[in-house]
Amino acid sequence: MKKYLEILKKCPLFSQIEDENLLTMLKCLDAKVEFFDKKYTIIAEGNPAKHIGIMLSGSAQITQSDFYGNRTILTTVEPSQVFAEAFACAQVQTVPVAVTANEPCEVMLIDCANILHTCNNNCSFHQQLIFNLMRNLAAKTILIQQKIEITSKRSTRDKLMTYLMLQSKKADSNSFDIPFNRQELADYLEVDRSGLSTEIGKLCKEGIIKSNRNHFELI
């Protein structure tokens, strides 16, 4: 586990936990590391929720599909980020989303029960771990509210501009990259791809934005 120490130190789940305690904790939690090829389903929609995932390398997308097979991208998971924790904590019988590898990636999987229930060793840092988990869940709730703010807009143009302004604020710059290609951005915004491309073209002609693949600039 030592080779993953630097990336795990950036994980919000292990905030304020010393390095030596972190390695001890991972053993106590019976953490496992698994490798997934590109396009491999890390967590399948409909499976029972049990494990919390931590992205160690590579990236993945969390998606949801409706009855007709239309896909919505909920978010992208990058290294050091946690995923599936809400479903695992709630112990839902069927996960309503799928987590799919964007590229070859390594993922740490931890049984949620090992986090929520302290071990026989009475580790002093376990309470900090539970606190970190609750704080991370609260932060995810805020992100969900932002997603609702974006997709609740009536037009493709408004959805796109709301998203770009939030990304600009997050990057603290009017020039930034987004983690989606055109189809993925359309899936995230829950709009038609051709309509999205048309709106991007109009905004560029109007001098409101500049766009080059996944790079945008707000003018």
C-alpha positions as CSV (number, residue, x, y, z in Angstrom):
1,M,0.0,0.0,0.0
2,K,3.0,2.3,0.5
3,K,3.2,3.1,-3.2
4,Y,-0.3,4.6,-3.1
5,L,0.5,6.7,0.0
6,E,0.9,10.1,-1.8
7,I,-2.4,9.9,-3.6
8,L,-4.2,8.6,-0.6
9,K,-3.0,11.6,1.5
10,K,-4.9,13.8,-1.0
11,C,-8.1,11.8,-0.5
12,P,-10.7,13.6,1.7
13,L,-11.5,10.4,3.4
14,F,-8.1,10.3,5.1
15,S,-7.8,14.0,5.9
16,Q,-5.9,14.8,9.2
17,I,-4.7,11.2,9.5
18,E,-1.0,10.7,9.9
19,D,0.9,8.6,7.4
20,E,1.8,5.8,9.8
21,N,-1.8,5.6,11.0
22,L,-3.1,5.6,7.5
23,L,-1.1,2.5,6.5
24,T,-2.3,0.8,9.7
25,M,-5.9,1.8,9.0
26,L,-5.9,0.4,5.5
27,K,-4.9,-3.0,6.9
28,C,-7.5,-2.7,9.6
29,L,-10.2,-1.8,7.0
30,D,-9.1,-4.8,4.8
31,A,-8.7,-2.4,1.8
32,K,-8.2,-4.0,-1.6
33,V,-6.8,-2.6,-4.8
34,E,-8.1,-3.7,-8.1
35,F,-7.2,-2.9,-11.7
36,F,-9.8,-2.1,-14.4
37,D,-9.3,-1.8,-18.1
38,K,-10.8,1.0,-20.2
39,K,-14.6,0.8,-20.5
40,Y,-14.8,-1.9,-17.8
41,T,-17.7,-1.5,-15.4
42,I,-16.4,-1.0,-11.9
43,I,-19.8,-0.9,-10.3
44,A,-22.8,-2.1,-12.3
45,E,-26.2,-0.5,-12.1
46,G,-28.6,-2.7,-10.2
47,N,-25.9,-4.4,-8.0
48,P,-26.2,-4.2,-4.2
49,A,-24.2,-1.4,-2.6
50,K,-21.4,-2.5,-0.3
51,H,-18.0,-1.0,-1.2
52,I,-16.7,2.6,-1.1
53,G,-14.3,3.2,-4.0
54,I,-11.2,5.5,-4.1
55,M,-9.7,6.3,-7.5
56,L,-5.9,5.7,-7.3
57,S,-5.0,6.2,-11.0
58,G,-6.9,6.8,-14.2
59,S,-10.5,8.1,-14.2
60,A,-14.1,6.9,-14.4
61,Q,-17.6,8.2,-15.2
62,I,-20.7,7.8,-13.0
63,T,-23.7,7.5,-15.3
64,Q,-27.4,6.7,-15.1
65,S,-29.6,5.3,-17.9
66,D,-33.4,5.7,-18.2
67,F,-35.9,3.1,-19.5
68,Y,-35.1,3.9,-23.1
69,G,-31.4,3.7,-22.7
70,N,-30.7,7.4,-22.7
71,R,-27.5,8.0,-20.7
72,T,-26.9,10.9,-18.3
73,I,-23.4,11.6,-17.0
74,L,-23.6,12.5,-13.3
75,T,-19.9,13.2,-12.7
76,T,-16.3,12.2,-13.4
77,V,-14.1,10.5,-10.8
78,E,-10.4,11.5,-10.8
79,P,-7.5,10.2,-8.7
80,S,-7.9,10.6,-4.9
81,Q,-11.6,11.1,-5.2
82,V,-14.2,8.9,-3.4
83,F,-17.2,7.3,-5.1
84,A,-20.3,5.2,-4.2
85,E,-20.0,6.1,-0.5
86,A,-23.6,7.4,-0.3
87,F,-25.1,4.2,-1.6
88,A,-22.8,2.0,0.5
89,C,-23.7,4.0,3.7
90,A,-27.4,3.7,2.9
91,Q,-27.0,0.0,2.1
92,V,-29.3,0.2,-0.9
93,Q,-30.2,-3.1,-2.4
94,T,-29.6,-1.9,-6.0
95,V,-27.2,0.9,-7.0
96,P,-29.1,3.3,-9.4
97,V,-25.9,4.3,-11.3
98,A,-23.0,2.7,-13.1
99,V,-19.3,3.5,-12.7
100,T,-17.3,2.9,-15.8
101,A,-13.5,3.3,-16.4
102,N,-12.6,6.0,-18.9
103,E,-9.1,4.6,-19.1
104,P,-7.1,1.9,-17.4
105,C,-7.4,2.6,-13.7
106,E,-6.6,1.4,-10.2
107,V,-9.3,1.5,-7.6
108,M,-9.2,0.9,-3.8
109,L,-12.3,-0.8,-2.5
110,I,-13.3,-0.7,1.1
111,D,-16.2,-2.5,2.7
112,C,-18.4,0.3,4.1
113,A,-19.2,-1.8,7.2
114,N,-15.5,-1.7,8.1
115,I,-15.7,2.1,8.2
116,L,-19.0,2.6,10.0
117,H,-18.2,0.0,12.7
118,T,-15.1,0.5,14.7
119,C,-12.8,-2.5,14.9
120,N,-11.7,-4.5,18.1
121,N,-8.4,-2.5,18.2
122,N,-10.3,0.7,19.1
123,C,-8.1,2.7,16.7
124,S,-8.0,6.3,17.9
125,F,-8.1,7.6,14.3
126,H,-11.2,5.7,13.3
127,Q,-13.5,8.5,14.6
128,Q,-11.7,10.9,12.4
129,L,-12.3,8.6,9.4
130,I,-16.0,8.6,10.1
131,F,-16.1,12.4,10.5
132,N,-14.3,12.7,7.1
133,L,-16.8,10.4,5.5
134,M,-19.7,12.5,6.7
135,R,-18.0,15.7,5.6
136,N,-17.4,14.2,2.2
137,L,-21.0,13.2,1.9
138,A,-22.1,16.7,2.7
139,A,-19.8,18.1,0.0
140,K,-21.3,15.7,-2.5
141,T,-24.7,16.9,-1.6
142,I,-23.6,20.4,-2.6
143,L,-22.4,19.1,-6.0
144,I,-25.7,17.4,-6.6
145,Q,-27.4,20.8,-5.9
146,Q,-25.1,22.4,-8.6
147,K,-26.1,19.7,-11.1
148,I,-29.8,20.3,-10.4
149,E,-29.1,24.1,-10.8
150,I,-27.6,23.4,-14.3
151,T,-30.1,20.9,-15.6
152,S,-33.2,22.8,-14.3
153,K,-32.5,25.6,-16.8
154,R,-35.0,25.6,-19.7
155,S,-32.7,26.0,-22.7
156,T,-29.5,24.3,-23.9
157,R,-27.8,27.7,-24.0
158,D,-28.7,28.4,-20.4
159,K,-27.6,25.0,-19.2
160,L,-24.3,25.3,-21.0
161,M,-23.5,28.8,-19.8
162,T,-24.5,27.9,-16.2
163,Y,-22.1,24.9,-16.4
164,L,-19.3,26.9,-17.9
165,M,-19.6,29.7,-15.3
166,L,-19.4,27.1,-12.5
167,Q,-16.3,25.5,-14.1
168,S,-14.7,29.0,-14.5
169,K,-15.4,29.7,-10.8
170,K,-14.0,26.3,-9.8
171,A,-10.8,26.9,-11.9
172,D,-10.6,30.5,-10.7
173,S,-10.0,31.5,-14.3
174,N,-12.0,32.4,-17.4
175,S,-9.9,29.9,-19.3
176,F,-10.2,26.2,-18.3
177,D,-10.6,22.6,-19.5
178,I,-13.7,20.5,-18.8
179,P,-13.5,16.7,-18.3
180,F,-15.9,15.9,-21.2
181,N,-15.9,15.6,-24.9
182,R,-18.9,16.9,-26.9
183,Q,-21.1,13.8,-26.5
184,E,-20.2,13.5,-22.8
185,L,-21.0,17.1,-22.2
186,A,-24.4,16.7,-23.9
187,D,-25.0,13.6,-21.7
188,Y,-24.1,15.6,-18.6
189,L,-26.3,18.6,-19.5
190,E,-29.1,16.2,-20.6
191,V,-29.4,17.8,-24.0
192,D,-29.1,16.7,-27.7
193,R,-25.5,16.7,-29.0
194,S,-26.3,18.5,-32.3
195,G,-28.2,21.2,-30.4
196,L,-25.3,21.6,-28.0
197,S,-22.8,22.0,-30.9
198,T,-25.1,24.6,-32.5
199,E,-25.3,26.6,-29.3
200,I,-21.5,26.5,-28.8
201,G,-21.0,27.7,-32.4
202,K,-23.5,30.6,-31.8
203,L,-21.8,31.6,-28.6
204,C,-18.4,31.6,-30.3
205,K,-19.7,33.8,-33.2
206,E,-21.3,36.2,-30.7
207,G,-17.9,36.6,-28.9
208,I,-19.3,35.3,-25.6
209,I,-17.0,32.2,-25.4
210,K,-14.0,30.6,-27.2
211,S,-13.9,26.9,-27.6
212,N,-11.4,24.3,-28.8
213,R,-12.3,20.7,-28.0
214,N,-12.6,20.5,-24.2
215,H,-11.0,23.9,-23.6
216,F,-13.2,26.9,-23.1
217,E,-12.7,30.6,-22.4
218,L,-15.3,33.0,-21.2
219,I,-14.9,36.4,-22.9
